[in-house]
Amino acid sequence: MAKFDVYSQDGKQTGTSVELDDSVFGADVKDHLLHIAVRYQLASRRQGTHDTKGRAEVNGGGKKPWRQKGTGRARQGTTRAPQWRGGGVVFGPTPRDHGFKLNKKVRRAALCSALSKRVSDNDLIVLDQLAFDAPKTKNVNAFMDAFNMKDALVVLDDVSANVALSARNLSAVTVIPSVGLNVYDVLLRSKLVMTQAAIEAVTARLGGA
């Protein structure tokens, strides 16, 4: 099991350490699982509201442009056909769900791979807790400066209102509860910050499954 020192939110060591479960934080990093998990998440986020009108949906075109024979021109039945300006679109996009199924075991393995990648790259920081007295952005900036981080995903067992409000205006910081931990956010940020309580919750959920 890998051991990580526990820090306070001001960047100082607390003198304690935490052992990480190898089944969650020491798994093999499989790039193909990370790829499909990110695709799965991004596809599920798509609204799928894009729409074009086919020839049956556009207005007009009720009258035949000219008679069938004798004009020397190609026969036409309607000006709403796709080859006409203002006509319908052929095989255009219509509203649909872009999501696809991904087995639970695959999602779990992908998340363990992402967490293990952060551990192997030494990009995991373990905190005893993260709490602010008031919702102020400067509190998060001071926390980031204490660890010399440019961007980070902060995972807490329970996100307080003060922490959430303090971080919401910072584009480089994402704060989520442990139940919302996902592959995309872990890979998006260069640093992963987790409290001891969050690590215990994630290990209980993913370990040995």
Backbone torsions as a table, in degrees:
resi	resn	phi	psi	omega
1	MET	NA	136.7	177.6
2	ALA	-76.3	143.6	178.6
3	LYS	-113.0	134.4	177.5
4	PHE	-127.5	136.7	176.0
5	ASP	-68.3	146.9	178.6
6	VAL	-98.1	133.1	-177.9
7	TYR	-114.9	155.4	168.9
8	SER	-86.3	168.3	-174.6
9	GLN	-70.5	-9.6	176.2
10	ASP	-94.1	8.8	173.6
11	GLY	90.1	9.7	-178.4
12	LYS	-103.1	144.1	178.0
13	GLN	-69.4	140.9	179.4
14	THR	-90.5	-8.4	-179.0
15	GLY	89.6	1.2	178.1
16	THR	-116.7	166.9	178.4
17	SER	-139.4	165.6	-179.5
18	VAL	-129.7	138.5	177.0
19	GLU	-95.7	133.0	-177.2
20	LEU	-98.7	138.2	179.0
21	ASP	-69.6	124.9	-178.2
22	ASP	-64.9	-26.7	-179.7
23	SER	-69.5	-19.8	-180.0
24	VAL	-109.3	-46.1	-173.6
25	PHE	-106.6	1.9	-179.9
26	GLY	-129.3	25.1	-178.8
27	ALA	-78.4	165.1	175.6
28	ASP	-67.5	135.8	178.9
29	VAL	-84.8	112.6	-178.0
30	LYS	-111.6	108.3	-174.3
31	ASP	-62.5	-35.9	-177.8
32	HIS	-66.7	-30.5	176.2
33	LEU	-71.6	-39.4	177.0
34	LEU	-62.1	-40.8	-178.9
35	HIS	-63.2	-48.6	-176.2
36	ILE	-71.4	-30.4	178.4
37	ALA	-69.1	-39.7	177.3
38	VAL	-66.1	-42.6	175.9
39	ARG	-59.2	-42.2	-179.9
40	TYR	-60.9	-45.2	-179.4
41	GLN	-67.9	-47.0	-177.6
42	LEU	-67.1	-35.8	178.1
43	ALA	-66.0	-36.6	179.9
44	SER	-69.6	-24.9	-179.2
45	ARG	-81.2	-17.5	-177.2
46	ARG	-67.0	136.4	-178.9
47	GLN	-73.0	-35.2	179.7
48	GLY	67.9	29.4	-178.3
49	THR	-96.3	5.5	180.0
50	HIS	-65.3	139.6	-174.8
51	ASP	-153.2	140.8	170.9
52	THR	-128.2	160.1	-177.8
53	LYS	-97.5	133.2	173.3
54	GLY	-83.4	-179.9	-175.8
55	ARG	-65.8	-21.5	178.9
56	ALA	-83.5	-10.2	-174.9
57	GLU	-107.3	-20.1	-178.7
58	VAL	-77.2	155.2	-179.2
59	ASN	-78.9	153.6	174.7
60	GLY	86.3	-168.8	176.3
61	GLY	79.6	15.2	-178.0
62	GLY	-73.8	-26.4	-176.8
63	LYS	-100.4	140.6	176.4
64	LYS	-67.1	130.3	-174.0
65	PRO	-58.5	-42.6	176.2
66	TRP	-153.0	169.3	-176.3
67	ARG	-65.1	159.9	-172.2
68	GLN	-64.3	-42.3	-173.2
69	LYS	-125.8	159.1	169.4
70	GLY	92.6	-3.3	-178.0
71	THR	-96.8	-14.7	-176.5
72	GLY	82.6	-3.0	178.7
73	ARG	-103.3	163.7	178.9
74	ALA	-66.0	145.7	-179.6
75	ARG	-67.2	138.7	179.9
76	GLN	-136.4	137.8	179.2
77	GLY	-101.3	-24.4	-177.9
78	THR	-160.2	150.3	176.7
79	THR	-84.9	2.4	177.7
80	ARG	-98.3	7.5	176.1
81	ALA	-68.0	156.1	-173.8
82	PRO	-58.1	-28.5	-177.3
83	GLN	-78.7	-5.9	179.2
84	TRP	-96.1	147.9	173.6
85	ARG	-65.1	131.8	-176.8
86	GLY	86.1	1.0	179.3
87	GLY	-80.3	179.3	-178.9
88	GLY	-72.4	162.8	-179.8
89	VAL	-95.8	136.4	179.2
90	VAL	-86.1	125.0	176.9
91	PHE	52.1	38.5	178.6
92	GLY	-75.5	166.9	-179.7
93	PRO	-68.3	143.6	176.4
94	THR	-130.6	158.8	-178.6
95	PRO	-55.9	131.4	179.2
96	ARG	-160.1	166.0	178.0
97	ASP	-92.2	121.1	-178.4
98	HIS	-85.4	-9.0	-177.1
99	GLY	-67.6	157.5	176.3
100	PHE	-141.6	163.0	-175.7
101	LYS	-80.1	139.0	174.2
102	LEU	-136.2	123.1	-175.1
103	ASN	-58.5	148.7	-177.5
104	LYS	-59.4	-41.0	-179.5
105	LYS	-65.6	-34.2	178.1
106	VAL	-69.4	-42.0	178.7
107	ARG	-62.8	-41.1	178.8
108	ARG	-65.2	-45.3	-179.5
109	ALA	-62.8	-37.3	178.9
110	ALA	-66.5	-41.3	179.6
111	LEU	-67.0	-39.7	176.6
112	CYS	-64.4	-36.5	177.3
113	SER	-64.3	-42.7	-179.9
114	ALA	-64.7	-43.9	178.7
115	LEU	-65.2	-40.7	179.9
116	SER	-65.9	-32.9	177.7
117	LYS	-64.8	-42.2	178.7
118	ARG	-65.2	-37.3	179.0
119	VAL	-68.3	-46.4	-178.6
120	SER	-65.5	-30.0	177.5
121	ASP	-85.5	1.3	-179.0
122	ASN	59.5	38.2	179.6
123	ASP	-108.0	19.9	177.3
124	LEU	-104.9	132.5	176.0
125	ILE	-120.9	128.3	-178.5
126	VAL	-105.7	127.0	178.8
127	LEU	-109.0	153.6	171.6
128	ASP	-75.6	-38.9	175.3
129	GLN	-167.7	165.8	174.5
130	LEU	-137.3	113.2	-176.9
131	ALA	-147.9	142.9	177.8
132	PHE	-125.0	148.6	179.2
133	ASP	-76.9	-26.1	-177.3
134	ALA	-146.6	155.1	179.5
135	PRO	-79.4	89.3	-179.5
136	LYS	-130.2	132.8	-178.8
137	THR	-62.6	-32.3	-178.2
138	LYS	-64.3	-24.2	176.5
139	ASN	-64.0	-43.0	179.2
140	VAL	-70.4	-38.5	177.4
141	ASN	-61.3	-40.7	178.5
142	ALA	-66.1	-38.4	177.8
143	PHE	-64.5	-43.2	179.2
144	MET	-65.4	-40.2	179.5
145	ASP	-66.7	-32.4	-178.9
146	ALA	-63.7	-30.1	179.4
147	PHE	-107.6	6.4	178.9
148	ASN	54.6	47.3	-179.6
149	MET	-105.0	138.5	175.4
150	LYS	-90.7	-33.8	176.2
151	ASP	-150.9	156.1	-175.9
152	ALA	-162.3	150.5	167.5
153	LEU	-104.4	119.8	-178.1
154	VAL	-104.9	120.5	-178.3
155	VAL	-112.2	119.5	179.9
156	LEU	-118.9	151.2	176.9
157	ASP	-67.3	-37.0	177.8
158	ASP	-142.3	116.7	-177.2
159	VAL	-85.1	117.0	178.3
160	SER	-78.1	160.6	-178.6
161	ALA	-64.3	-38.1	-178.9
162	ASN	-64.0	-41.2	179.4
163	VAL	-68.4	-44.8	-178.8
164	ALA	-62.2	-43.7	-178.9
165	LEU	-71.1	-32.3	-179.5
166	SER	-69.1	-29.5	-174.3
167	ALA	-100.2	-9.7	-170.3
168	ARG	-69.4	-21.4	179.9
169	ASN	-90.4	0.0	-178.2
170	LEU	-103.1	116.3	-176.9
171	SER	-71.7	-19.1	-176.7
172	ALA	-92.8	0.0	-177.5
173	VAL	-125.9	129.5	175.6
174	THR	-121.0	127.1	179.0
175	VAL	-115.3	122.9	-179.5
176	ILE	-136.4	155.7	172.9
177	PRO	-76.2	162.4	-177.4
178	SER	-62.3	-30.1	179.9
179	VAL	-70.6	-18.4	-179.8
180	GLY	-99.4	10.3	-179.5
181	LEU	-61.2	132.4	-176.2
182	ASN	-146.0	162.0	-174.8
183	VAL	-65.0	-44.2	-174.7
184	TYR	-60.0	-48.0	-178.9
185	ASP	-67.1	-35.5	178.7
186	VAL	-63.5	-42.0	-178.4
187	LEU	-79.4	-23.5	-176.9
188	LEU	-67.6	-37.5	-177.2
189	ARG	-99.0	148.9	-178.1
190	SER	-79.4	-20.4	179.4
191	LYS	-125.2	142.4	176.2
192	LEU	-115.4	120.0	179.8
193	VAL	-113.5	125.0	-179.4
194	MET	-134.1	141.3	173.0
195	THR	-82.0	163.0	178.5
196	GLN	-59.9	-40.1	179.9
197	ALA	-64.0	-38.0	178.9
198	ALA	-67.1	-40.5	178.2
199	ILE	-62.2	-42.1	178.6
200	GLU	-63.7	-41.0	-179.3
201	ALA	-66.7	-42.6	180.0
202	VAL	-66.9	-40.4	179.3
203	THR	-64.9	-40.0	179.2
204	ALA	-65.6	-32.9	-177.7
205	ARG	-80.6	-38.7	-173.4
206	LEU	-102.7	-26.8	-173.4
207	GLY	-67.7	132.1	175.9
208	GLY	71.0	9.4	-179.1
209	ALA	-79.1	NA	NA
